[in-house]
Amino acid sequence: MRVEIWSDIACPWCYVGKARFEKALAAFPHRDEVEVVHRSFELDPGRAKGDVQPVITMLTRKYGMSEAQAQAGEDNLGAQAAAEGLDYRTRDRDHGNTFDMHRLLHFAKEHGRQDQLIQLLYRANFAEERSVFTEGDERLVELAAEAGLDAGAARAVLADPDAYADEVRADEREAAQLGATGVPFFVLDRKYGVSGAQPAEVFTQALTEAWGERSPLRLVGQGDSDACGPDGCAVPQHG
């Protein structure tokens, strides 16, 4: 079974939702038969790469809330994250363009290190003092290397603005086609969708139902009369 997760590194609920999903997945009896793929979704795709601002400023301008309201929201998110065992800095975080991070995640996917990298990016953005937005590509290269990727290859990906750009845009178009207007957005075997950072129990239910609805292959025709197998190939019979 395949689970696809559309998310953005700048999305706090994606950070929390991933932890809740993984709690459900860890207890799922068929865990080893579930493939998890992370898909790209930018919350702020129109933001220029160098346009970085404090999270509180971004929230007040984007949603028209007061600084006190924005800070209360961050404090609530910090409590939600802590309940899942996650660190979360509720003060002095910043916000910026995440397109390069998504390109790097597609590169990581090719090398089987996607989940490791996205977790490190979340940690860096939400829990660490160093910014993933203001330190340039070298900060992302460090995280890629920590995830087990070749630093030189990661640097080359970031230096080429076209590298994996089509893959990011394809993910985003697909999200729109599936009806995802926000993230996190979980799709199980293209049959079930779960929107938002739902409680672990919801993910458990979704995994169980999606697994139970997997249909066995239905054969059409006369079986495998003209086929090859471990014991050889069928020999045509001439009547």
PECORRA-V226560 format. One record per helix or strand of 3 or more residues. SS is the DSSP state (alpha for helix, beta for strand). FROM is the first residue (numbers start at 1). TO is the last residue. If there is no record, write none. Layout:
[[SS:FROM:TO] [SS:FROM:TO]]
This chain:
[[beta:2:7] [alpha:12:26] [alpha:31:33] [beta:35:40] [alpha:55:63] [alpha:67:83] [alpha:99:110] [alpha:114:127] [alpha:137:146] [alpha:151:159] [alpha:165:178] [beta:185:188] [beta:192:195] [alpha:200:212]]
